[in-house]
Amino acid sequence: MHKLVDGYFTLLKVLAIICLVTMVVLVFGNVVLRYGFNESILISEEISRWAFVWLTFLGAVVLLRERGHMSVDLALRALPSWGERGCLILSQLLMLACSGLFFWGSWQQMEINWNVPSPVAGWSMGLFYGSGVFFGISACLIHLYEIARLALGGEIPRPDLSAELHQ
C-alpha cells in the first residue's frame, strides 16, 4: 500500500512538471510569435491558464502530504507531549473542515459550469473547477490519515531544522 501511495504522489509530481513545461513553452512561444511575427496562438493563453491552476492544486496536494506548509511550532513545543498531540489533532480537524468546505464549493462550481464551454477551446469549464474538487478530496484524505496517525500514537512531525541551518 505504501508503494502505491508513493507512486500516486510521484505521478502528481510528474503531472505538475508537465503543467509547468506546458506553461513555459506556450507562453514563451506566444511571446516570440507576437513580437517576432505579429501572430499568436489563440488557444495558448487558455491552456496556460488551465495548466497554471492545475499546477497550483497539484503542488498544494504534494506539499500537504510532505508537510511542506508553513507552521509556527514555538508554543507547540512548550506543551507536554499529550498537549502537543491534542493541538496537532485539533489543527488537522480544523484543516479538514476547511478542506471540506473547499471541496463543497468547488463541487458546486463544477456542477454549475459543467455545460459551459471555455471561450477558445470549447472545453467544459467544469474541468477547470474540477481542480478544486481534486484538491478538496485529496486534502480531506490526507487530513483524515494524519488525524488517525496522531490519534493512534504515531510520531509527532517535527521540522528538520538542521538542513536549514547548513544553507
Secondary structure, 3 states (H helix, E strand, C coil): CHHHHHHHHHHHHHHHHHHHHHHHHHHHHHHHHHHHHCCCCHHHHHHHHHHHHHHHHHHHHHHHHCCCCCCCCHHHHHCCHHHHHHHHHHHHHHHHHHHHHHHHHHHHHHHHHCCCECCCCCCEHHHHHHHHHHHHHHHHHHHHHHHHHHHCCCCCCCCCHHHHHCC
